[in-house]
């Protein structure tokens, strides 16, 4: 198992997620390298974090067997093609999300490498804050594919490696499935986390303003309280949460839930699920409308009074 000794990790990508991995691992005393390809921003970021960089023609690179590909998912296939000659045969590529493995069929495209999953659940900012507070976060791990003809190690050996690396990162590892992680992550974002929560908060804010509430009052009720309520729900669990809330909140929650159940919300979520499972959504991502969509979302939210009130109050509370 010499090839599986956990000595160092080469990071490909120093964006939000990559920087957190680099900082957490470095602070845990683990050897981290950043692989660069004449990208000045990556070099500057690596220097600020305090980790060394490797070029594609580095001799040290040829000795590495563990890489983490942390660029945006839709770029993975192209980046691996660019770096193919520089990453050793039989190396292991760790992904923080199963999207590219599932929808770009990486095991077929690059059969010379193992593909492993280590997917921390928080967004980058919260991941780092939890680490600094000494709080562990959940991470799903899986052995997506192995180069069987070049590896004598078993799947369990690679899982052990992922468990050890997860602890250096500040994670509690849980066994998962790469394909299911990809689909589950997408579905939760589209049905709840990045859609229903912020948009529902906006609609609620607007109704309060129509009712006559001040902008500050509406903001506190519909945005500021979000983190407090969600944290209580997550901490207590659904049963205890509904035991603790006030009678007004309890009766109101039941009424709201019943009305939402009678709406088309379930049908909308079913449509989103079907498009994710069929690969239709992945094709939409690959069509390259990311910048356009980001600009559209920015234009939409920049016009909302909720954003204006947030900008005015954020320094007082966050």
C-alpha atoms as one frame of an Amber mdcrd trajectory, in Angstrom:
protein
   0.000   0.000   0.000   2.949   2.349  -0.468   1.117   4.147  -3.291  -1.682
   4.957  -0.859   0.401   6.556   1.851  -1.196   9.859   2.727   1.790  12.170
   2.303   0.590  15.156   0.284  -2.269  16.463  -1.815  -2.015  18.457  -5.031
  -4.847  20.941  -5.455  -6.070  21.847  -8.905  -8.015  25.062  -8.488  -7.752
  27.692  -5.757 -11.201  29.219  -5.925 -13.470  29.458  -2.890 -13.511  25.710
  -2.200  -9.852  25.187  -3.104  -8.697  27.936  -0.769 -10.601  26.417   2.142
  -9.135  22.980   1.467  -5.653  24.507   1.298  -6.089  26.512   4.510  -7.659
  23.696   6.521  -5.114  21.115   5.425  -2.199  23.486   5.988  -3.486  24.376
   9.462  -3.785  20.654  10.211  -0.111  20.200   9.377  -0.728  18.398   6.082
   1.450  18.923   3.000  -0.441  20.765   0.251   0.690  21.765  -3.228  -1.118
  23.909  -5.783  -0.816  22.922  -9.428  -0.619  25.968 -11.677  -0.469  26.533
 -15.421   0.863  30.072 -15.825  -2.111  31.569 -14.008  -0.855  34.577 -11.973
  -3.976  34.682  -9.773  -3.377  31.111  -8.621   0.236  31.885  -7.743  -0.764
  35.000  -5.775  -3.461  33.082  -3.902  -1.084  30.248  -3.063   1.466  32.715
  -1.706  -1.153  34.391   0.501  -2.227  31.028   1.917   1.383  29.944   2.342
   1.472  26.830   0.182   3.948  25.876  -2.529   3.111  25.665  -6.207   3.985
  23.074  -8.816   4.215  23.682 -12.550   3.095  21.109 -15.103   6.707  20.207
 -15.905   7.791  19.878 -12.275   9.685  16.707 -11.346   7.932  16.708  -7.976
   4.589  16.486  -9.766   5.576  13.172 -11.327   6.012  11.728  -7.810   2.509
  12.675  -6.605  -0.389  10.214  -6.537  -3.197  12.219  -4.941  -4.916  15.188
  -6.576  -8.051  17.180  -5.734  -9.839  18.790  -8.675 -11.663  21.786  -7.174
 -12.419  23.997 -10.162 -16.077  24.496 -11.230 -17.622  21.157 -12.222 -18.236
  22.038 -15.859 -14.494  22.700 -16.363 -13.227  19.332 -15.084 -13.139  17.433
 -18.349 -11.270  20.157 -20.218  -8.773  20.710 -17.404  -7.997  17.005 -17.134
  -7.366  16.938 -20.875  -4.968  19.877 -20.526  -3.132  18.265 -17.603  -3.325
  14.671 -18.816   0.348  14.341 -19.716   1.466  15.768 -16.374  -0.616  13.687
 -13.944   0.957  10.259 -13.346  -0.755   7.084 -14.494  -2.643   5.387 -11.666
  -3.012   8.603  -9.678  -6.185   9.293  -7.735  -8.324  12.304  -8.583 -10.531
  13.492  -5.719 -13.739  15.338  -6.575 -15.707  17.474  -4.123 -18.919  16.867
  -6.060 -20.016  13.992  -8.296 -21.399  16.145 -11.128 -18.546  15.803 -13.629
 -17.966  12.125 -12.873 -21.602  11.327 -13.626 -22.432  13.700 -16.461 -19.028
  13.824 -18.204 -18.302  10.109 -17.705 -14.796  10.767 -16.405 -14.031   7.104
 -15.730 -14.476   6.355 -19.445 -12.682   9.504 -20.612  -9.678   8.987 -18.308
  -9.353   5.277 -17.516  -5.740   5.732 -16.359  -6.805   7.382 -13.084  -8.842
   6.495 -10.021 -11.718   8.813  -9.194 -12.658   9.354  -5.563 -15.345  11.462
  -3.918 -14.812  13.624  -0.844 -17.745  16.028  -0.694 -17.939  18.393   2.308
 -21.507  19.613   2.702 -21.060  23.281   3.750 -20.382  26.087   1.315 -16.776
  27.262   1.417 -17.295  30.184   3.791 -19.105  28.108   6.410 -16.638  25.248
   5.974 -13.747  27.489   6.965 -15.614  29.130   9.851 -16.524  25.728  11.287
 -12.899  24.601  11.058 -11.670  27.719  12.870 -14.224  27.078  15.627 -13.108
  23.455  15.943 -16.437  22.152  14.646 -16.486  19.182  12.288 -18.726  19.138
   9.216 -20.171  16.128   7.354 -18.579  14.913   4.140 -19.654  12.105   1.825
 -16.919   9.771   0.606 -16.949   7.152  -2.133 -14.656   5.257  -4.458 -16.214
   6.130  -7.805 -13.822   4.140 -10.013 -10.501   2.298  -9.754  -7.896   1.357
 -12.317  -8.098  -2.288 -11.366  -5.293  -3.495 -13.623  -2.868  -1.032 -12.040
  -3.985  -1.219  -8.415  -3.589  -4.042  -5.955  -5.334  -2.011  -3.258  -8.972
  -2.656  -2.516 -11.877  -0.237  -2.366 -11.632  -0.357   1.434  -8.023   0.819
   1.249  -9.079   3.899  -0.680 -11.966   4.528   1.691  -9.499   4.461   4.582
  -7.386   7.048   2.764 -10.430   9.281   2.254 -11.405   8.953   5.917  -7.938
  10.068   7.015  -7.899  12.992   4.590 -11.393  14.033   5.693 -10.187  14.346
   9.278  -7.311  16.604   8.209  -9.880  18.753   6.383 -12.114  19.007   9.432
 -14.830  16.608   8.290 -16.718  13.628   9.657 -16.790  11.152   6.746 -19.950
   9.247   5.785 -20.126   6.596   3.093 -22.017   7.808   0.046 -22.563   7.076
  -3.616 -21.054   9.384  -6.241 -23.985   9.324  -8.648 -26.533   9.817  -5.897
 -24.478  12.633  -4.344 -24.443  14.451  -7.684 -28.191  14.179  -8.170 -29.034
  14.883  -4.529 -26.861  17.990  -4.419 -28.490  19.387  -7.556 -32.011  18.576
  -6.429 -31.615  20.091  -2.963 -30.243  23.301  -4.487 -33.079  23.584  -7.004
 -35.982  22.600  -4.762 -34.947  24.302  -1.518 -31.557  25.739  -0.692 -30.876
  28.199  -3.521 -34.421  28.659  -4.814 -37.320  28.185  -2.400 -35.574  29.718
   0.608 -34.329  32.996  -0.929 -37.301  33.452  -3.277 -39.804  32.525  -0.575
 -38.138  35.044   1.729 -38.458  37.704  -0.972 -42.158  37.005  -1.526 -42.791
  37.095   2.219 -40.874  40.372   2.488 -42.980  41.893  -0.283 -46.233  40.791
   1.392 -45.150  42.390   4.665 -44.382  45.639   2.861 -47.822  45.526   1.225
 -49.255  45.038   4.710 -47.576  48.250   5.813 -44.500  46.973   7.644 -41.391
  49.148   7.476 -38.534  47.906   5.329 -36.462  47.191   8.449 -39.264  45.273
  10.138 -39.918  43.190   7.034 -36.197  42.500   6.665 -35.839  41.296  10.257
 -38.860  38.999   9.926 -38.023  37.471   6.530 -34.242  37.549   6.188 -32.444
  38.186   9.467 -34.446  35.500  11.277 -33.708  32.902   8.592 -30.385  31.795
  10.055 -31.809  31.751  13.592 -34.833  29.645  12.637 -32.918  27.279  10.377
 -30.202  26.786  12.984 -32.862  25.915  15.567 -34.556  23.474  13.185 -31.281
  21.764  12.328 -30.143  21.627  15.948 -33.396  20.348  17.462 -34.784  18.297
  14.578 -38.289  18.747  13.154 -40.244  17.167  16.026 -38.594  19.165  18.815
 -38.691  22.331  16.742 -42.466  22.177  16.424 -42.762  21.433  20.129 -40.821
  24.600  20.979 -42.422  27.220  18.739 -45.226  29.475  19.939 -48.921  28.584
  19.465 -49.222  31.307  16.825 -46.276  29.893  14.901 -47.549  26.338  15.316
 -51.067  26.980  13.982 -49.677  29.208  11.239 -47.119  26.570  10.218 -49.816
  23.918   9.853 -52.008  26.249   7.802 -49.121  27.247   5.519 -48.003  23.634
   5.055 -51.536  22.546   4.128 -51.895  25.302   1.538 -48.461  24.577   0.032
 -49.369  20.881  -0.156 -52.441  21.821  -2.198 -50.386  23.936  -4.614 -48.315
  22.822  -7.595 -45.100  22.859  -5.544 -44.734  19.064  -5.605 -45.272  18.984
  -9.370 -42.573  21.618  -9.845 -40.130  19.620  -7.718 -40.974  16.453  -9.656
 -40.158  18.250 -12.918 -36.816  19.379 -11.531 -36.061  15.835 -10.387 -36.833
  14.351 -13.800 -34.581  16.851 -15.593 -31.695  16.136 -13.222 -32.007  12.359
 -13.540 -32.357  12.469 -17.333 -29.238  14.606 -17.754 -31.197  17.505 -19.261
 -30.064  19.906 -16.552 -26.402  18.890 -17.023 -26.723  19.761 -20.714 -28.070
  23.175 -19.767 -24.988  23.771 -17.604 -22.672  22.639 -20.398 -24.291  24.999
 -22.897 -22.252  27.728 -21.271 -24.883  30.209 -20.117 -23.322  30.521 -16.669
 -22.164  34.132 -17.031 -25.484  35.169 -18.548 -27.444  33.493 -15.771 -25.229
  35.005 -13.079 -25.765  38.449 -14.605 -29.525  37.870 -14.794 -29.675  36.834
 -11.156 -27.519  39.773 -10.131 -29.770  42.161 -12.060 -32.883  40.643 -10.483
 -31.669  40.804  -6.884 -30.029  44.216  -7.261 -33.469  45.658  -8.056 -35.078
  44.219  -4.925 -35.646  46.459  -1.928 -34.676  43.490   0.233 -31.106  43.798
  -1.098 -31.033  47.534  -0.434 -32.140  47.041   3.174 -29.600  44.252   3.623
 -26.794  46.515   2.388 -27.885  49.172   4.864 -28.111  46.878   7.895 -25.550
  44.137   7.315 -22.662  45.829   9.115 -24.764  46.093  12.257 -25.456  42.374
  12.561 -23.012  40.279  10.505
